[in-house]
Amino acid sequence: MNQITDADADARAFIPVRIAILTVSDTRTLAEDRSGDTLVARLEAAGHSLADRDIVTDDRGLIADRLRAWSLDPEIDVVISTGGTGLTGRDVSVEAHRDVYEKEIDAFATVFTLVSYKKIGTSAVQSRATGGVANGTYLFALPGSTGACKDAWDEILAPQLDYRHPPCNFVEIFPRLDEHKRRK
C-alpha cells in the first residue's frame, strides 16, 4: 500500500480546495444562516476558498438541481450542504444527494455518527448525514445545526480536505474521481 508517512506529509504543500456551501431551509435567509456562516469561516480559516453559496428550500428537485449544477462546474471541487438531514417529512436533503451521487461514501455517515455520539449521545441516531461523489466532485450533506457543522468540519472534513493529512485524504484522489469517464 502506498501510504503517506508523517514525514511525507510535512514535505507536502497545502492545496486549497474550492468549496460551495448550500443551505437547505424553508425559513432562513443568508443573513440568518449561522450554519452556512460557520462552514464558510472554517473553510476560509483552513486556507480553502468559497466557490459559491446559496440557499434553497426543502425541495428534493431544487436541491438535486443545485447539486448537479455545482458538481458539473469545473470551479467547484466540493459541495457541502447543511440542513434537511433529519427525519421529518420536509427533510429531503439525503434523498436529493443520493439522486445525484455516482458513488456514496458510506463511511462518512458512520464516522459522523461516531463524532456526534461523543457530543450528543444517542440523539446522534436522528441524523442522516451523507457523503458521495458525482462528476469528480465531493458532495456532503450535514445537519443544519451549527454544532453538527462544526463537528463535521473539525473532525472529518478539515483533515480529509487537507492534502498533507496522512495516511490518506480526499484531495490526493481528486484526479482519479472521474477516471471511469475518460476514453480508453
Backbone torsions as a table, in degrees:
resi	resn	phi	psi	omega
1	MET	NA	143.6	-177.4
2	ASN	-101.0	82.2	-177.4
3	GLN	-98.6	154.1	178.4
4	ILE	-87.1	129.3	174.4
5	THR	-87.6	167.9	177.7
6	ASP	-60.1	-37.6	178.9
7	ALA	-65.5	-41.6	177.2
8	ASP	-62.6	-41.5	-179.2
9	ALA	-62.7	-39.9	179.0
10	ASP	-63.6	-28.9	-178.1
11	ALA	-84.1	-15.7	-178.8
12	ARG	-77.4	146.0	175.2
13	ALA	-88.1	144.9	176.2
14	PHE	-64.6	138.7	176.1
15	ILE	-116.5	112.0	178.5
16	PRO	-68.3	142.6	-178.5
17	VAL	-111.5	143.5	179.8
18	ARG	-95.2	117.1	-171.0
19	ILE	-120.8	133.0	173.6
20	ALA	-104.2	140.8	179.8
21	ILE	-114.7	125.6	179.1
22	LEU	-119.0	119.6	175.0
23	THR	-98.7	131.0	179.1
24	VAL	-106.7	113.9	-177.4
25	SER	-163.0	142.3	173.7
26	ASP	-87.4	-11.5	-171.2
27	THR	-123.3	-24.0	-173.8
28	ARG	-86.1	152.6	169.0
29	THR	-114.1	170.7	177.5
30	LEU	-57.5	-35.3	-179.1
31	ALA	-66.8	-23.4	-177.4
32	GLU	-109.0	9.1	-172.4
33	ASP	-88.6	80.1	-177.4
34	ARG	-67.1	-37.6	-179.7
35	SER	-68.0	-43.2	175.5
36	GLY	-61.7	-42.4	177.6
37	ASP	-60.7	-40.6	179.4
38	THR	-61.4	-45.9	-179.8
39	LEU	-65.7	-42.6	179.2
40	VAL	-61.4	-46.5	-179.7
41	ALA	-60.4	-41.7	-177.6
42	ARG	-71.3	-42.7	-178.2
43	LEU	-66.9	-38.2	178.7
44	GLU	-69.5	-39.2	177.9
45	ALA	-63.4	-29.2	179.2
46	ALA	-79.5	-10.1	179.1
47	GLY	101.2	4.3	177.6
48	HIS	-87.0	173.4	179.3
49	SER	-120.2	146.1	175.8
50	LEU	-81.0	113.7	-177.4
51	ALA	-84.4	-33.2	-179.6
52	ASP	-170.4	163.9	177.5
53	ARG	-153.1	141.5	-178.5
54	ASP	-156.3	164.8	171.7
55	ILE	-125.8	133.7	172.8
56	VAL	-129.3	156.9	178.1
57	THR	-75.1	168.1	-179.9
58	ASP	-72.5	69.9	-179.9
59	ASP	-128.3	117.5	-174.2
60	ARG	-54.5	-44.4	-179.7
61	GLY	-65.4	-43.2	179.3
62	LEU	-65.0	-41.7	179.2
63	ILE	-63.1	-49.6	-179.3
64	ALA	-60.8	-40.4	179.0
65	ASP	-61.2	-43.6	-179.9
66	ARG	-66.4	-42.8	178.9
67	LEU	-61.4	-44.7	179.2
68	ARG	-61.5	-47.2	-178.9
69	ALA	-60.4	-46.7	-179.5
70	TRP	-67.9	-34.8	180.0
71	SER	-68.0	-22.3	178.6
72	LEU	-91.6	-9.0	-178.5
73	ASP	-80.6	118.4	-178.1
74	PRO	-67.2	-9.8	178.6
75	GLU	-92.8	4.9	-179.9
76	ILE	-124.4	126.6	179.2
77	ASP	-99.6	-32.8	-173.7
78	VAL	-141.0	140.8	172.3
79	VAL	-121.5	128.8	175.5
80	ILE	-119.6	120.4	174.1
81	SER	-103.3	152.8	177.7
82	THR	-132.6	130.4	-179.5
83	GLY	104.6	153.4	175.2
84	GLY	78.4	21.3	-178.9
85	THR	-104.9	5.6	-176.9
86	GLY	-82.4	-155.6	-172.5
87	LEU	-108.3	-3.7	-175.9
88	THR	-75.8	168.4	-178.4
89	GLY	-61.4	-29.2	-179.4
90	ARG	-84.2	-10.9	-177.7
91	ASP	-80.6	99.0	-175.4
92	VAL	-127.3	12.1	-179.5
93	SER	-61.4	-42.0	-178.6
94	VAL	-62.1	-44.7	179.1
95	GLU	-63.2	-40.6	178.5
96	ALA	-64.1	-43.5	177.4
97	HIS	-59.2	-47.2	-177.7
98	ARG	-66.5	-25.1	173.9
99	ASP	-64.7	-24.9	-174.3
100	VAL	-101.5	-32.9	-175.7
101	TYR	-54.7	139.5	164.3
102	GLU	-90.1	-36.7	176.3
103	LYS	-139.6	137.7	175.7
104	GLU	-95.1	142.8	175.6
105	ILE	-95.9	83.7	-173.1
106	ASP	-55.2	-40.3	-176.3
107	ALA	-67.4	-19.6	177.8
108	PHE	-59.0	-47.0	179.7
109	ALA	-62.7	-40.4	-179.9
110	THR	-64.3	-48.2	-179.2
111	VAL	-65.7	-40.0	177.6
112	PHE	-60.3	-41.8	178.6
113	THR	-62.3	-42.2	178.3
114	LEU	-61.9	-44.2	178.3
115	VAL	-62.7	-45.9	-178.6
116	SER	-65.0	-39.4	-178.3
117	TYR	-58.5	-37.3	178.8
118	LYS	-63.9	-27.5	-176.0
119	LYS	-97.4	-41.0	-171.5
120	ILE	-124.0	9.9	176.3
121	GLY	63.4	-142.6	-174.2
122	THR	-67.2	-12.9	175.8
123	SER	-62.9	-16.3	178.0
124	ALA	-60.2	-22.8	-179.4
125	VAL	-68.5	-13.9	-178.2
126	GLN	-85.5	-3.3	179.1
127	SER	-99.0	145.4	176.6
128	ARG	-123.1	47.2	177.9
129	ALA	-56.9	147.4	-178.0
130	THR	-149.5	161.6	176.3
131	GLY	-144.9	153.7	179.5
132	GLY	-166.8	-175.4	-179.0
133	VAL	-130.9	139.1	173.2
134	ALA	-148.8	131.0	176.4
135	ASN	54.7	36.2	179.3
136	GLY	74.4	15.7	-178.5
137	THR	-120.4	136.0	174.2
138	TYR	-80.8	138.6	178.2
139	LEU	-127.9	130.1	179.6
140	PHE	-130.9	136.1	175.8
141	ALA	-112.4	119.2	-179.7
142	LEU	-113.3	156.4	173.3
143	PRO	-60.9	166.0	-176.5
144	GLY	-84.5	-6.2	-179.3
145	SER	-78.5	145.9	178.8
146	THR	-63.8	-36.0	178.5
147	GLY	-61.6	-43.3	179.0
148	ALA	-66.1	-38.3	178.5
149	CYS	-65.7	-42.7	177.1
150	LYS	-60.6	-47.5	-178.1
151	ASP	-61.9	-45.9	-178.9
152	ALA	-64.2	-43.5	179.7
153	TRP	-66.6	-54.3	-173.0
154	ASP	-64.7	-40.0	-171.7
155	GLU	-93.8	-23.7	-174.9
156	ILE	-125.0	-59.7	-170.6
157	LEU	-71.0	-42.5	-179.9
158	ALA	-57.0	-49.4	178.3
159	PRO	-68.3	-39.6	-176.5
160	GLN	-72.7	-21.3	177.3
161	LEU	-97.7	16.0	177.0
162	ASP	-111.9	113.3	-177.4
163	TYR	-56.2	-23.8	-177.7
164	ARG	-83.9	-6.3	-174.4
165	HIS	-74.7	117.2	177.3
166	PRO	-90.8	157.6	1.6
167	PRO	-85.9	-13.4	177.7
168	CYS	-156.5	164.6	-177.2
169	ASN	-156.7	166.9	-179.1
170	PHE	-65.3	-33.8	-173.5
171	VAL	-64.5	-41.0	-175.3
172	GLU	-66.9	-18.2	178.8
173	ILE	-104.2	5.5	175.3
174	PHE	-46.8	-49.9	-175.6
175	PRO	-62.4	-17.1	-175.7
176	ARG	-106.0	0.5	-175.9
177	LEU	-63.2	-33.7	-178.3
178	ASP	-115.7	26.0	-177.7
179	GLU	-63.1	-24.7	179.1
180	HIS	-68.5	-16.2	-179.4
181	LYS	-92.6	-9.9	-178.9
182	ARG	-76.8	148.6	177.4
183	ARG	-70.5	138.8	179.2
184	LYS	-96.1	NA	NA
